[in-house]
Amino acid sequence: MSDLLISTWVYIFKNSIQVLNPSARSKVTSLMRNYLIVLIVCFYCYTPLSAQEDDTPKFIWTPALEQIEQLLDVYQLEAAEPIIEQAKQETLAAHEASSFELAEFYIRLADLYRKINQLPTAEYYVEQAIAINGQLDANEEQLAVAYNLSSRVFAGMGEIKKAKAIARKGLTLKDNIAPYTLSRLYNTLGVAYYYEGKDYDKALEYFETCLQIREEVLSEFDSKLATSLNNIGVMYLHNFNQLDSAFQQFDKARFIHEKGLPDEAFKRADIYDNLGEVFARKKDFKKAKKYRILALNARLDEFGDMNPNTATSYENLARDLVLQEQYTAAMPYFEKTNYIRTNEYGTKHRYAIRAYIYQAEAYVAWGKLDSALVCLQRAIIGAVSSFDNTDIYTNPILEQETIYAKNRLLGALTLKGKTFYQKYQQSKKKEDLEQSLAAYTLAIQVIDKLREDYERSNSKEGLLERAMTVYEGAIRSNYEMLSHNKESMYVDNIFQIIEKSKSTLLLEALREDEARAFAGIPASVMEDEKAIQYELFSVEKQLFEAQQSKEETDQALIPELKKAVRKIRGEADSIMRIFKADYPEYHQLKYDIELVDIETAKSLLPNDKHSLIEYFVGEDFIYAIIIQEEHVDIQRIEKDFPLEKWIIDLRTNIGASTNPSNKAAINIVTQKAHQLYQKLIAPIEKNCDLKEGLTIIPSGILGYLPFELLIKEAHPEASFFGNHRYLIQDYAVSYCYSATLLHEMQELQHDSKSQGFLAFAPSFPKNALPIRVGDNTTELTKLKYNIPEIEALNRLLDGEAFIKENATKAEFLRQAPQYKIIHLATHGLANDKVGDYAFLAFYQVDDTLSHQLLYNRDLYDLDLQADLVVLSACETGIGELKSGEGIISLARGFSYAGSKSIITTLWNINDERTQEIMLSFYTYLKEGRTKDDALRQAKLDFIDNYSHSAHPFYWAAFVPVGDMEVIHFDTCPIACPILGLGVLLLAFLLGRRFFKNASIKPETQT
């Protein structure tokens, strides 16, 4: 009876006070609250628990807990306390102090306090429950529930590492707990990774595992299925920007929840909000508002106007108004959100930080920079432990602080840097520019801290993409400081930042084995880790191939393969956590990457006639640092031209322009090659004395461009390609991924016992297996000239050649680690979607592509001793472009595997002409020329031999990467070079006689 009366009273109270004005509502609330306390105490004290219901409750404290929940729902914390104590005493009277009954009571209490965001109190009670289980022969089901709850509490408090560790403790019990409890642990771990703001792919995996379990054990319209679908949708929405996929998940969740719990709209308010977010991002604000209002009304009905849950709706309505440039209308919603959250959570909480950042973004868009900076300072205060200075011209010293929310702090500092730069553009005050630079510098420190925390490379890639905005802002502010102060420190800063933006993950990978060795990780543990990584790659490759196939049998394998991938990744993650915890030196050595400075970069130059040019491509400007032995310069090139379009146009038309009748393609290639020279090289030549050699470190899309074909002076007749003046005619050009990686490749020491020349040239039968790449299928056609190419080179270098059916993938993997020079004349295919699955093709030994195709990922397990790898195959230098990391290509894979240098290709190459260029290249290399000079001379010979028909399509695709030092060949019988030179002379004479003024057919190998 007491339960019914109190429940009725609470319902009337909550719904009736909504119609009163604020003053009356306050008075009534106070009066009714006191009345309720008396009522509850009277009923509770004088009515025996056993008499409240006819049926004995499962737990003795169940009726009391219902009363406590009702009080906590309306934040009557003090009124709940005596009931909690009384229920505890009743439980102790019936059970021992260390009992599962009492532990269960604490768990239920902790969950109630968590729901109203009283997290320290929730932490206290759940710890009590865990402690009781520790005193008993633990109830593993109850303990898993407690671990799950504890993890959620710590995640809510921003202590993500603790949250993850506790959830994993729960997972150690997975063999002895109910499937639904296991699903909750996976869900909680996913939430922790999501809150952490990194390793989003891991968060998605945990959410998908949770859903998979729930679909097996729950009914069709269970609201917990909707929760899992909603969480997966959030990942697609916020972290992968896949709006249609997100909508599908949210709409499924909405349908299930409306069917399963039609009367509990407040529980699906988040789903409504997420649907609104999808439409807001699609600029369909009418539909967005429909869902936002559904969410707001549901929260108002359940929580009232001044609740943190309702504040979420106010924040989202404000953000949508900002997207529509209705700033005046948005600000009251932001202010209300900030008031509610600060009042509820305090200033140092991630939700409070987020609201201030959103409001600052709105002020920046509105042009109110000072107001934006005030909001950002509050956000920074919230993210840093003891920092509380509201002066916008001050910043925390991060080394001395605990950071509560690194991702939020990164966002606040980045926007502060941008806002102060805009302020500087208006004021021209140096102090505003200094503040911009200071904020960006701190943001880079946060990026470095985040990078160390991330466990998976693809999560780091997402961070690096985000970091590019920070790097560009920092470079811009440093460059502007040069106009106030010509100190070299600003050029040094720019160089260091540009280096940070290049191939970070490749550097980490190259340092990893060294770090493990120095950290003293036992060989057995390292072998276990390598075995797991090999197994993971094997299953991932099976999954990739199944996804590429249209066969029903292959498609049916996909769910189980995905499940296997998640399991093995979990095992790999566990080992990496052991490395991190038990071998801190490993973690420090791996991530404490020392980037080369300008003085070290100078030492990379072979002589005083060589220059290193390192680019950074930003949104508004292209920066180029030119390093010479006695001179350092920086050029800023305004990006007032469509760089990406020009490069794509040139590459798209390069093959078609070999047809003399295709005037449009010819004009495009000639025009773009000349325009790109004028933008990228001419400004540098104007201010720097460039001489004989250039090492170019490209940025972003520049990695697809062979600079050698840039036209300095165009011939009046565009189709006379041999008569244009190209950059290669003035300079020997080489490339690398960063100056630091060039230093690594130059310093790499290989086994002096490695053998000389190794070559592979497989044949491809007519019945070759079709290969599916994305939506297309390709076949590996017969190559006419790859075997003659290898035979001629082997006569010249007296090495080991595997041709036709002997040129298998298995044989290559056996032989490759023993040789100094490796030459592969075969088919190659880039993958611009998943760079790790670009491949080289070998002889088909059975009906399995895995035994024929050498994927980029296969190279990560190789340990090469090669000073040079020549990839005489198509598209080996291009692939998936990743912001902040570069192009994920086969050439990069061979760098990872240990090659000091690579000759790679940037498009499909002509089979016949390739053998001429390669024979010439090796002849010059054997004469003692550097690799870049040998390749340059081979190209110049080709241009001279074929005169105006020497189209760059045939020679410009080949580019040298890495260490260009001379290769010292072992002494071989005199007949070898004589025979080789004879072959070259014959090819040269034939070329002069028959091809000097002839067109070349654009036959290519793929």
FENWOKA-V225447 format. One record per backbone hydrogen bond with DSSP energy under -0.5 kcal/mol. NH is the residue of the N-H (numbers start at 1). CO is the residue of the C=O. Records with the same first field share a line. If there is no record, write none. Layout:
NH: CO, CO
//
This chain:
5: 1
6: 2
7: 3
8: 4
9: 5
10: 6
11: 7
12: 8
13: 9
14: 10
15: 11
16: 12
17: 13
19: 16
20: 17
25: 21
26: 22
27: 23
28: 24
29: 25
30: 26
31: 27
32: 28
33: 29
34: 30
35: 31
36: 32
37: 33
38: 34
39: 35
40: 36
41: 37
42: 38
43: 39
44: 40
45: 41
46: 42
47: 43
48: 46
51: 48
52: 49
62: 59
65: 61
66: 62
67: 63
68: 64
69: 65
70: 66
71: 67
72: 68
73: 69
74: 70, 71
75: 72
76: 71
77: 75
80: 76
81: 77
82: 78
83: 79
84: 80
85: 81
86: 82
87: 83
88: 84
89: 85
90: 86
91: 87
92: 88
93: 89
94: 90
95: 91
99: 97
103: 99
104: 100
105: 101
106: 102
107: 103
108: 104
109: 105
110: 106
111: 107
112: 108
113: 109
114: 110
115: 111
116: 112
117: 114
118: 113
119: 117
122: 118
123: 119
124: 120
125: 121
126: 122
127: 123
128: 124
129: 125
130: 126
131: 127
132: 128
133: 129
134: 130
135: 131, 132
136: 132
138: 136
140: 138
143: 139
144: 140
145: 141
146: 142
147: 143
148: 144
149: 145
150: 146
151: 147
152: 148
153: 149
154: 150
155: 151
156: 152
157: 153
158: 155
159: 154
160: 158
163: 159
164: 160
165: 161
166: 162
167: 163
168: 164
169: 165
170: 166
171: 167
172: 168, 169
173: 170
174: 171
176: 173
177: 174
182: 178
183: 179
184: 180
185: 181
186: 182
187: 183
188: 184
189: 185
190: 186
191: 187
192: 188
193: 189
194: 190
195: 191
196: 192
197: 193, 194
198: 193
202: 199
203: 199
204: 200
205: 201
206: 202
207: 203
208: 204
209: 205
210: 206
211: 207
212: 208
213: 209
214: 210
215: 211
216: 212, 213
217: 213
218: 214
222: 219
225: 222
226: 222
227: 223
228: 224
229: 225
230: 226
231: 227
232: 228
233: 229
234: 230
235: 231
236: 232
237: 233
238: 234
239: 234, 235
240: 235
242: 236
243: 241
246: 242
247: 243
248: 244
249: 245
250: 246
251: 247
252: 248
253: 249
254: 250
255: 251
256: 252
257: 253
258: 254
259: 255
260: 256
261: 257
264: 261
267: 264
268: 265
269: 266
272: 268
273: 269
274: 270
275: 271
276: 272
277: 273
278: 274
279: 275
280: 276
281: 277
282: 278
283: 280
284: 279
285: 283
288: 284
289: 285
290: 286
291: 287
292: 288
293: 289
294: 290
295: 291
296: 292
297: 293
298: 294
299: 295
300: 296
301: 297
302: 298
303: 299
304: 299, 300
307: 304
311: 307
312: 308, 309
313: 309, 310
314: 310
315: 311
316: 312
317: 313
318: 314
319: 315
320: 316
321: 317
322: 318
323: 319
324: 320
325: 322
326: 321
327: 325
330: 326
331: 327
332: 328
333: 329, 330
334: 330
335: 331
336: 332
337: 333
338: 334
339: 335
340: 336
341: 337
342: 338
343: 339
344: 340
345: 341
346: 341, 342
349: 347
353: 349
354: 350
355: 351
356: 352
357: 353
358: 354
359: 355
360: 356
361: 357
362: 358
363: 359
364: 360
365: 361
366: 362
367: 363, 364
368: 363
369: 367
372: 368
373: 369
374: 370
375: 371
376: 372
377: 373
378: 374
379: 375
380: 376
381: 377
382: 378
383: 379
384: 380, 381
385: 402
390: 388
394: 391
398: 396
400: 397
401: 398
404: 383, 402
405: 383
409: 405
410: 406
411: 407
412: 408
413: 409
414: 410
415: 411
416: 412
417: 413
418: 414
419: 415
420: 416
421: 417
422: 418
423: 419
424: 420
425: 421
426: 422
427: 423
428: 424
432: 429
433: 429
434: 430
435: 431
436: 432
437: 433
438: 434
439: 435
440: 436
441: 437
442: 438
443: 439
444: 440
445: 441
446: 442
447: 443
448: 444
449: 445
450: 446
451: 447
452: 448
453: 449, 450
454: 450
460: 456
461: 457
462: 458
463: 459
464: 460
465: 461
466: 462
467: 463
468: 464
469: 466
470: 466
471: 467
472: 468
473: 469
474: 470
475: 471
476: 472
477: 473
478: 474
479: 475
480: 476
481: 477
482: 478, 479
483: 479, 480
484: 480, 481
485: 481
490: 487
491: 487
492: 488
493: 489
494: 490
495: 491
496: 492
497: 493
498: 494
499: 495
500: 496
501: 497
502: 499
503: 501
504: 884
507: 503
508: 504
509: 505
510: 506
511: 507
512: 508, 509
513: 509
515: 511
516: 512
517: 513
518: 514
519: 515
520: 516, 517
521: 516
526: 522
527: 523
528: 524
529: 525
530: 526
531: 527
532: 528
533: 529
534: 530
535: 531
536: 532
537: 533
538: 534
539: 535
540: 536
541: 537
542: 538
543: 539
544: 540
545: 541
546: 542
547: 543
548: 544
549: 545
555: 551
556: 552
557: 553, 554
558: 554, 555
561: 557
562: 558
563: 559
564: 560
565: 561
566: 562
567: 563
568: 564
569: 565
570: 566
571: 567
572: 568
573: 569
574: 570
575: 571
576: 572
577: 573
578: 574
579: 575
580: 576
581: 577
582: 578
583: 578, 579
586: 583
587: 583
588: 584
589: 585
590: 586
591: 587
592: 588
593: 591
594: 592
595: 593
601: 597
602: 598
603: 599
604: 600, 601
605: 602
610: 607
611: 693
612: 627
613: 695
614: 612, 625
615: 613, 697
616: 623
618: 616, 621
622: 637
623: 616
624: 635
625: 614
626: 624, 633
627: 612, 625
628: 626, 631
631: 628
633: 626
635: 624
637: 622, 635
638: 636
639: 620
640: 638
643: 641
646: 642
647: 643
648: 644
649: 645
650: 646
651: 647
652: 648
653: 649
654: 650
655: 651
657: 653
658: 655
659: 656
660: 658
662: 659
663: 661
666: 662
667: 663
668: 664
669: 665
670: 666
671: 667
672: 668
673: 669
674: 670
675: 671
676: 672
677: 673
678: 674
679: 675
680: 676
681: 677
682: 677
684: 681
685: 681
686: 682
687: 683, 684
688: 684
690: 688
692: 609
693: 609
694: 732
695: 611
696: 694, 734
697: 613
698: 696
702: 699
703: 700
704: 701
705: 702
706: 704
707: 705
709: 706
710: 707
711: 673
712: 710, 725
713: 725
718: 716
720: 717
721: 719, 948
722: 948
723: 720
724: 721
725: 713
726: 724
727: 708, 710
728: 708
729: 726
730: 727
731: 727
732: 692
733: 731
734: 694
735: 960
736: 696
742: 738
743: 739
744: 740
745: 741
746: 742
747: 743
748: 744
750: 748
754: 751
755: 818
758: 821
759: 800
760: 823
761: 802
768: 765
771: 778
772: 770
773: 771, 776
776: 773
778: 771
781: 779
789: 785
790: 786
791: 787
792: 788
793: 789
794: 790
795: 791
796: 792
797: 793
798: 794
799: 794
800: 757
802: 759
803: 801
804: 761
806: 803
807: 804
808: 806
809: 851
812: 808
813: 809
814: 810
815: 811
816: 812
818: 815
819: 816
820: 755, 756
821: 756
822: 868
823: 758
824: 870
825: 760, 823
826: 824, 872
829: 839
837: 834
838: 835
839: 829
840: 854
841: 827
842: 852
843: 807
845: 843
849: 847
851: 848
852: 849
853: 849
854: 840
855: 853
856: 838
857: 836
858: 855
859: 855, 856
860: 856, 857
861: 858
862: 859
864: 897
867: 820
868: 820
869: 901
870: 822
871: 869, 903
872: 824, 870
873: 871
875: 907
876: 873
877: 905
878: 875
880: 831, 888
882: 880, 886
883: 881
885: 882
886: 882
888: 880, 886
889: 887
891: 876
893: 889
894: 890
895: 891
896: 892
897: 893
898: 894, 895
899: 894
900: 866
902: 961
903: 869
904: 902, 959
906: 957
909: 1005
911: 909
914: 910
915: 911
916: 912
917: 913
918: 914
919: 915
920: 916
921: 917
922: 918
923: 919
924: 920
925: 921
926: 922
927: 923
928: 925
929: 924
931: 964
934: 930
935: 931
936: 932
937: 933
938: 934
939: 935
940: 936
941: 937
942: 938
943: 939
944: 940
945: 941
946: 942
947: 943
949: 946, 996
950: 947
951: 949
954: 951
955: 951
956: 952
958: 955
959: 904
961: 902
962: 735
963: 900
968: 966
969: 967
976: 973
977: 973
978: 974
979: 975
980: 976
981: 977
982: 978
983: 979
984: 980
985: 981
986: 982
987: 983
988: 984
989: 985
990: 986
991: 987
992: 988
993: 989
994: 990
995: 991
996: 992
998: 995
1003: 1001
1005: 909
//
